[in-house]
């Protein structure tokens, strides 16, 4: 049917009925009228036949070790990514979908991929730099505090014994001369007994 012979009232009626059940933005109304007008014009016409694609080579023979072949035009190259983008306006996914290829179908020659991989490894790409690890330092162990008060209390009885012993030795120096042996002997015996008892008593405290 020729689009010039389409009754515009029919198009308007279809659009109005569509708008009653759907919500559209104002800027989408023009696209709706155009699509309805075109659909009415295609009524009674035979359906368009889908384009049958014939690859330049079979999919199995499109991948070689040193080159790959474009299925659209038969172009040979080490890689097809740039060729299919500039020559056919297709991305990698669109190219694979166009020809029903797997998602992992190679678009680069295996030898070229290996060469680029070896060059990248030689230049150090893909390797993380080793971060130097600082040596762990053990915390310094401070010496245990010395309880001076405790040591001072422990040494006090010993100092007391030494002081009293020194005091009694000084007293013995001032004893009267050896004129009266009886008196001197009794005093020496008495003093020595006192010194011994004091020393024993003091050492028992220790």
C-alpha positions, 0 to 999 in steps of 0.5 A, a space after each residue: 500500500 502506498 503511504 500517500 493513499 493512507 487515510 490520516 484519520 486511521 492513523 490518528 484513530 490508532 494513535 488515540 486508542 494507544 494513548 488511552 492505555 499507555 503513557 508517553 512523553 510529549 517528545 515520543 508522540 511524533 515517533 509513535 505517529 511515524 511508526 504507525 503510519 509506516 506499519 499501515 503502509 506495509 500492509 499487504 506487502 510481502 515480507 522482506 527476505 532476510 539477508 543470507 550471509 555467505 562467509 568468504 571462508 569457512 569459520 574453521 579455516 578463518 584462523 591460522 597460526 600466523 594470520 586470521 581471515 575476515 569472514 565478510 571480505 576475506 581480508 588477512 591480517 595478524 588481527 581483525 579488530 581494527 579492520 572490522 571497525 574501520 571497514 565494516 563498522 562492527 565491534 568485536 561482539 557485533 562481528 561474532 554475533 553477525 556470524 554466529 561465532 563463539 564469544 572466545 573466537 580468536 580475532 588475533 593470530 595465535 603466533 602474534 598473540 604469543 609474540 606480544 605476550 613474550 614482549 610484555 613479559 620481557 618488559 616487566 608488564 603484568 608483574 607487581 613490584 616487590 615491596 621491600 619489607 622493613 625488618 621487624 624490631 623487637 621491643 627493648 626489654 627494660 630491666 626489672 626495677 630494683 626495689 631499693 626500699 626492700 633491699 634497704 629494709 633487708 640490709 638494716 639488721 646487718 648494719 645494726 649488728 655491725 654498728 653494735 659490734 663496733 660500739 662494744 669493741 670501742 667500750 672494751 678499749 676503755 676498760 681499766 688496766 690489768 691491775 685487778 685481774 678479778 674485776 677485769 675478768 668479771 667485766 670481760 666475762 659480763 661484757 662478752 656475754 652481753 655482746 654475744 647475746 646482742 649479736 645473736 639477738 640481732 642475727 635472729 632478726 635477720 
